[in-house]
Structure formats: structure tokens, C-alpha cells
Amino acid sequence: MICVGIGRGRHRHMLAEHKHLVDNGVELVELRLDYIQGEVQVKRLLKDRPGPVIVTCRRKSDGGRWEHSEDARLRLLRTAIVEGADYVDLEDDVAAGVPRYGTTKRIVSHHDFQKTPADLTILHNKLAAMDADIVKVAAMANHPTDNLRMLQMIVASKVPTIGLCMGDIGVPTRILAGRCGAPLTYATFNDDRVLAPGQIGWRQMRDMYRYDSITPATRIYGVVADPVGHSLSPMVHNAALAAAGIDAVYIPFRVPAEQIDEFLTNASRWPLSGLSVTLPHKEAVLRHATVTDPLVTSIGAANTLTFTGDQVAAANTDATAAIESLAAALRSDDAAQNEEGLGVKTALVLGAGGAARAVAFGLKKRGVEVTVTSRTLDRAKAIAAEVGCKSVEWASRHRMPYDCIVNATPVGMHPNVDESPYDKEHLRPYMVVFDTVYNPENTLLIKEARGVGCRTVTGVDMFVRQAAIQFRIWHGQEPPLDVMRDALKRATASAKQPS
């Protein structure tokens, strides 16, 4: 079950939002009394409530907004119990002083906004002993392993237990808590009114992650990156999984660079079935690969991992997707090309990351004379040496004419949409301009290239193609391409909306 928190300053707004949530299918809400301005009227909030509620009044030290005395706060919680609240949330330092009464169930909770406690078993036993109907632990995740410890606590508990890690690193626990047996997780109805760090929107939880359909048999896939919050891969892959009727979920894993080895060592504990890999991990993950495809060996980077038993297979779908996207665009323009050639002879690749390496290698393999450039010349030289192509200084990128310009940098990505890595006055109508940025699809570079008559390839096509190849690898069937493309376009459109 997904519980949606309501934190509003006025009683009438809280009552109206509660009815609105129930009308939209929300089964349980949390009334945050600490958000109400002025005197709190508990009886008014509970008398004719349209659905079950958890009553919570959180102190500032526990992440809340309560500014009055502790005695007044405890009176409110006792009043909520007397008025027949379905659940009341009691922190572990006050639970013993608030007796059970009537039918109200007791959630005994512990919050730690700095870390995940070292011994969750001891903490859980302490909370469960306080006449708890439900134990709740919410703690800040500083390491991906904190998630595993929290989920394991839920699995091992005999008392119904809510275990959530807060923050970006802790997002997986919010999605997988039910899979481990938690009676509920928490979400926000409006993305601009998040009540706890890392909280996810209710519609995302219900529609994108299909929270209520996740079971112990549901396979776990995801994207590993740092940062990861901007990734649109969960929208694309979860839409494809739903359309194909596959019992799997795809979630974001924020893993700092120094923690990637431990994260992958623990892959079987989640257990993981597959991962998309992006910055800064595309090279580091190869230390854990037991099988690599030829592209990975040549490029020296992977963007796809598949876990089967003790084997970890690494693949790179970026290069194939980039070349397929370019070839498709050229075919649509009746450009001369065949299986070996692309209809372009020279290409300038902007960037020195994993995507730049993959694109440069793919172009080189198809007979294109490639030049790589980056703001950091040493990185450009390194890629050129690996691929077997040329490199030039960033300031010299406009000096030579090229048939194809490829942007494999983040320049032009939302929200910096008024930037371009290649000056407009150097664009020529005979050029093919390929921008790997997909948010927005129509970057400034793409707009300016179209304005001078260039043929263009956008990052949306490449993104969908590489995700589609991953889908085939993991699930052994053809992906619903239209669904994936529509999901990506909807996601990029919503990302531009003000919060």
C-alpha cells in the first residue's frame, strides 16, 4: 500500500486534499498535524474523513515543523487516539508514555537524518517492544549497502515493519519495501511538496514503478549512476516492461564512484538481474565482468550488465545505437550508404566521455575518418589513441570542415538549453549534425543546424535505440519501440515544466 502524506497549513485545505486523494484512488493518507498553522482541530480532521489516516505530528528534530511545546504535541496525539484515528505515529522516545486506547493502531517510529544506524536489529527489537502494531525506521542512506540492511530488516521482522532509507541513495527502499514485506511505503501527491528527503510522487510509484504489483518474484533492473536523479531510463524501461507484461521493475541506483565495487559485489543480495550503466561507472564496472562482448573489449567501457548466476555479462549498446541512428537518418535522406559505409567520410566528435568513445569507435569501424576534441586535450588524446583516430584542441574544432559533427558532451542539456558546443557560423548545409543530448530533443545545436539546412539526428533516437537493445538482451524479445519513444518524449516534456 502507498501512503500519501498531506502537509497543509489550513484545515480546509487538508480536508479538501484528503477527499481529492481518495477520489483519485489513494487508499491511505498521513495527516501531518505539524504543518497546520494555529490551533490544530483534530476532531474536525477525523470526524467525517473519507478514508483511513495515519496521524503524525513531527518535531523539528525529527524532520517536522512543530514549533510549540512537547506537552501540546503529545496532547494532540492522545486526542487523535481518543477520536479514533486509524493509526498514530509515535516516536520511540515518547511511545511508552502514550497508552493504547480503542482501535487505533500504534506505529512506533525512529528517524535519523544523518545516517542509517549500525545495528538495525537492536533498534528494531527496541521499537517492537513498545507495544507496536507497526515498527517504522526512516534513516538517511550514505551508502548503497544501507538500503540492503534496511530491506533485510523488513524481511527478518516478525512485527509488520516499514523500513525506508532517505535521500537519493535511499530511493530503492521506497520502491522495494513492499517486495520485502513492508505494509506500506510513503509518497507525495505533489512533487513540489515533498515531506521527506528522497520521497517519490504517488503517480510515479503507482503507474511507473507499479508498486502494488511488485512481489518477491519480480525481477530487479535499474540504472546505476552518480548523480542519477536526472535519468529518464526508469520512465522508458518501466513503460516497456508494463506494455510487454513482464514481471520486472527498473529503478534508479545512485552509487558514488568510490562505492561501485561494493555495490556490484552485493548484486546477488538485491538480487539484480540487469543494470544500465552511465557516468561515472562505464569503465569501472568492467572489473566485475566475467563475460564481455567484442564492442566492450574494443571500446573499454560498458553501459549494460546482465547478472545470471555467478556470471556478469558486460555489453555496450551506445556505439550500435549511435551508428544505427545515424544510418537511419541518412537512409531517410537517400544518402549513399551501405553496410560498411555511412555516406559520410569525416566526423568530428565533441567530448571525451564514454559516449564519445563509443561513437568514435562506431564511426571508425564503419570507415569514417574520425577526429576527437574535448576541453581537456589529454582526454581527447587518450580516446584518439584507443580508437586509432586524430585529436585536436577544443579551440581548433572549427578549423577543418567535417561531413559530420557529433556532440557527445552535456552542453545544451536541460536546463542549460541556450548553450551549444559548436558555433553556428561554422555549420554548413552539407553537414550531418548528431546531438546525443536527449533532454531537450531539439537542442540549440539541432535548431541552428536545421536553420542552415543540415541533416540532423537527435539524442532521442539514440537513447531509445540503446534502451531497446538492452531490452532485447535482458528479456529475449522485441521491445515496444513506440511505447519507449512516447515515454521518453513525455518524460522530457514534463522535466521542462516548472515545479
N, C-alpha and C positions, 0 to 999 in steps of 0.2 A: 504494500500500500504506500502511496505517496502522500505525505502530509504537507500542506501548503501553509506557510506562515503568513499571518496578517499583522502588519505593524503600521497602524494609522493613528493620527493624533486626535481624532474625534470619534465619539461613539457611533454617530450616524454613518460615518464613512466605514467603520469597521463592520457594522451590521449590514450595510449595503454590499460591501465586498464579500462578506461571508455568503450572502444569498447568491451573488453573482458566481462565486466559485462553485457552489453546489449545483446551480443551474447548468454549469459547464462540465459537470461530471467529477468534481473533486470530492473524494469520499471522507476526508478528514482535514480539519484546519487547526492551526495553532494560533490562539489569540494571545498576542504579545501585549499584556497589560502595561508593561513599562513604556510603551510608546504613547499611551494616551496622555494628553495634556490636561492638567487639572484633576479634579476628584474622579476616581475610577468607579463606575457604577456596574459592579459585577452582575447584579441581578438583571439589569437591563440587557446585558450582553448574552445572558444564558437563558432567559425566560422562554422566548419563542424561537430559539435557534433552529435553523433549517437542517442541521446535521451535527454529527458528533464533533467535539472540540477537545483540544489539549489547552489548558490554561497555564500560561507561563508569565512570570514577572521577573525579569532578569536584571541583576545588579550590573553596574558598570564593570566591576571586576570580573564578571562572567560574560562580558560582551554585550550587555544590555544598556538600557537608558534610564533605569530607575534612579531618581535623584532625591528621594525622600528617605525617611527613616526605615531601618530594618524592621522595627515593630510594625509599622504601617504596611510594609510589604508582606509580612507573614500574616497579618490580619486579612489581607486580600486573598491570599492563597487558602486560608482556612474558610473564608466566606465562599470561595468558589467550590470548595468541597461540600459545604452545607447546602449550597444551591444546586448541587447535583451535577457538577461538571463531569464529563465522561472520563477525563484524565487530568491530573495536575502534575506539573513538573517541579520536583523538589531537589535542590542541590544537596550534595552529600553532607554538608556541614549543618544543614537545618532539618533534614528529613526526620531525624529521631525526635525532634521537638514538635512535629506536626502529626498528630494521630490520625489513623484511618477512621473514616466515618462514611456510612451509607454505601453507595455503589461505586463511588469514584475510585478509579484505579490510580495507583501511585507509580510515577516514573521517577526513579531516583537517579540523578544525573551528576556527572563530573565533567568540568570543562577546563581545558588547559590550552591557552592561546600561544604558548611558547614552544611546546614540544609534545611528543607522544610519550607518556610515562614508560619507564624502562620495564616495569613488571606489571603488565595489564592483568594478569591472573590474580595477583594480590588485590589490586584495585577493584576488579570485578567482584571478587568474593566479599569485599568490604561493602560495596554498594548493594549486593544481593541480600546481605544480612539485615538491611534496614527496612524490612517489610516491603520489599519492592515487587510490584507486579511486572514491571519492565525496568531493566537496567539500561542506562544511556551513558555512553562515553563519547565525548567530542573533543578531539585533541589536534593540535597543529602537526602536520606532517612535514618533516625536514629531510626525509629520505624515503625513497620508494618502498623500502622494506617496512617502514611504519605502516603502510597500507596492509601488507601481508600479516603483520602481527595483529592489527585491528580486526581483519576478516577472520583470522584464526580464532580470536577471542569469541567472536559471534558463533562460530561453528562449535566450539567446545562448551559453550554455556548451556546450562540446564534451565536457567531462567530466561524468558524472552529478552533479547538484548539488541539494542541499537548501538552500533559502533561506527563512528564517522571520523575520518581524518579531514581536517580543514585545510584550506589553501589550495593552490594549483596542483601541488604534488598529490594531495589527498582526494582529488576528484574521482579516481576509480572506486573508492569505497562507497561513494554516494550511489554509484550505478550498480555495483555488485553486492551491496549489503543484503538485498533480498535473496540473491542466489545462495548466500551463506546461512540464511535462516532468520535474518532480522525482520521483525514485524512491520517495520516501516522505515522510510527514509524521508528526508526533508527537501523541499524545493521552494522556489519563489514563483509567484504568478507573473510578476512584472520584473523583467531583467534589471530595471533601474532601481528596484527596491530589494536588493539582496540583504538578507538578515544575518548571514554568516559567511565568512571567507570561503570561496570555492563553491558556493551554492549554485545549483543549476536550475534553469527555468522549468516549470512544470510541464509545459508543452513539449520541450525537448526530452524530458525524462519519459513522458508518455508516448510520444509519437516517433521520436528519432531513436531513442535507446530502447523503446518498448519494455520499460522496466518491469511491468507486471507479467511479462511473458518470459522473463529470464529465469531459468531453472538450473539446478546443478548439472544438467546435461547440455546447457547452452555453451557453445564454443566461444572462446575469447580471442578476439583480434584487436589490433589497435595501431596507433601511430606513436612512435617514441621520438621525442624532440625536446629542445630547450631553447626558447620557450615553445609551448605547444598550444596555448590558448587561441592563437590566430588560425590554427589549422582547420581547413574545411573538409579534410578527409573523412571525419566521422559522419558528416552530413551525406556525403556521396556514398560511402560504403554501406552505411546503415540503410539508406534508401534502397540500394541494390539488394541487400540481404532480405529486406521486407518484401520487395517485389518478387524475388525468387523463392520466397517461402523457406529460407534457410534458417535453422535454429542456431543463430550466432549473433554476437554483439561486437561492435567495433568502438573502442574507447580511447581517449587521449591519455598518454602517459608522459608526464613531464619528468624527465630524468636529466639532472645536471651531468656534464661531461665526466666529472670525476666519479660518478656513481653508475655509469653504464655497465661496467664489468660485473658488479654485484647484482645489478638488475637482471642481466641476462643469465647469470649463474643460477638465479632463482626462478627462471622462466617456468619450470615444471610445477612450481608451487602455486601459481595462479590458477589453473595452468594456461599457458599461452599456446595458441595454435598458429598464429602468424602476426607479423609486425611490418608496418610500413616504417621506413627509417629515413629521417631527414636530419637537418643540421642540429647539433654538430657531430652526429654519430655515424655517418655513412662509411667512414674508414675504420673507426674503432670496432664496429660490430664484427669485422672480418676475423678478429681474434677468436671469436666463438663459433665461426662457421666450420662445419665438418664437410660440407659439400658446397662447391661454388660453380656457377655456370661460366662459360668462356668469357662473356662480357665482363663479369665481375673481375675475373683474373686480369683481363686486359686493362680495364678502367681503374682497378684498385679501389673500388667503392661499391657498396651495395645499398639499395633502397628497399629491399624486400627480404624478409626472413620467414622461413617456414619451419615449424617445430614438429617433428614426427619421432616419437620415442626419444632415443638419445641423439638423434641427428638434428642438426641445424643447417638448413639449406639456404644459401645466400644467392640472390638474383639482383639484376639491375634492369628495371623496366624503363628508366629515364631515356637511355640512348635510343632504344627501339621506338618508344613513343614519340620522341622528337623527330626522328627520321620519317616515321610514318605520317606525322602531322605535316611535315614539310612536303613530302612526296604527294600527299593527298591534295594539298593546296596547289601544287604545280600541275598536277593532273587536271584539276578543275579549270586551270587556265590554258590547257592544251600545250603546256611546255614540253619540250622534247626531253624525255627521261625513260630509263628502263630499269631493270632490276639492279644494275650495277651503278648507274649514274643517276643524278638528281636533276639535271638540267641547269645546275649552277656549277661554276668552275672554281670560284674563290669565295671564302667566307671569313668574316671577322666575328669572333666570339668574344663578347664582353663579359668578364667575370673570371673568377679563379676558384669557385667552389665545386661541390660535387656535380651540380647540374652542368656547369661549364665544361668540366672534364668529360662527362658523359656525352654531351652534344658534340664536343670537339672530336671525340673518338668516333662517334657515329658518322659524322661528316667525312672524316679521314677515311674510314672504312669504305665509304661509297665513292671514293675517288676525288673528293673535293680538296683543294689546296687551302688549308686552314691556318689562320693567324689568331693567336690568343692575346688579349690585353686585359690588364687589371690595374687598379690604383696602386696595388703592391706588385711591383715588377718581378720580384723574386718568386712570387706565387705563380705569376703568368709563365715565367721561365720554367718552373717546375712542371707545370702541366704540359707545356710545349715539349719538354724532354720526354715525358711519359708517353705522349700521344705521337710524337715524331712530327711536329709541325713548328711553325715560326711563332715568335712572340715579339710584341712591340710595347713601348711605353704607352701609358694611358694618354699622355699629351699628344702622341703621334697617331692616334687611332683614326684621324680623319685624312691623313696624308695620302693614302693609297685608295683607289677605287676598288670596291668589292661587289661581287654579284649578290652576296647575301650578308645581312647583318643580323646577328643573334644576340639578344640581351638575356644573359643568364645571371644578372645581378638583381638585387631587390629594388633598384632605382625605379620609381614610378608606381610602386606598390602602395595600396591604401594604407595610411591616409595621405601619403606624400604624392598625390596624384598630379601635381603640377611640375613634376621633375621628369627629365628624360636623360638617358646616358649617352645619347648620340645627337649632336646638334642638327637641327632641321635644315640648315643651309647646305649641309653636306649630303643630304638624301637626294637620290636620283631616281627617275621613273623606272629605270631598268632593274632596280634592286628588288630583292625579296627581303622583307623585314619580318623577323620572327622574334616575338617577345614572350619569354617563358612566364612572365608575371600573369597571374590569372585573376587577381583581385586588385583593380578592376580588369575586366577583359579588354576594354578599349582604353589602354594606357595612352599617355600623351605621345609616346613614341609611335604607337599604332595610328593614332589620329593624324599626326603630322606626316607619317609615311603614306597614308591613304590620300592625304591632301595634295601630295606631289605626284600621285599616280603609282606608287609602289604596290606590288602584291604583298599581302600581309598574312601572317599566321599568328594566332593568339595563343596565350597560355592555357585557355580553357580547353582547347582541343588536345594539347599535350597532356594536361592534367587528367582529363577523362581517359585518354588512351592508356596512360601508365597505370591508372587505377583499374582499368578493365583487364590489363594483362595480369595484375596482381590477383584479381578476382578469378581468372582462369586458373592460375597457379594454385590458389588455395582451395577452390571449390569444384574444380574439374568440369565446369560448364560455362556456356557463353553468358556474359553479363548483359543486363538490361541497359544498353548504352543510352537510350533516350531518357530513362529514369535517372541515370547518373548525371547526364548533362543538365537535365532540368533541376536536379537537386543542387548542383554546383551554381547554376545561374541564380536560383532563388537565394542561396546562401550568400553569394556575393552582393546581391541586391539588398538583402536585409542588413549586411555588415555596413552598408553605407548610410543606413538610417540613423539619425541621432538617437542616443539612448535617453 
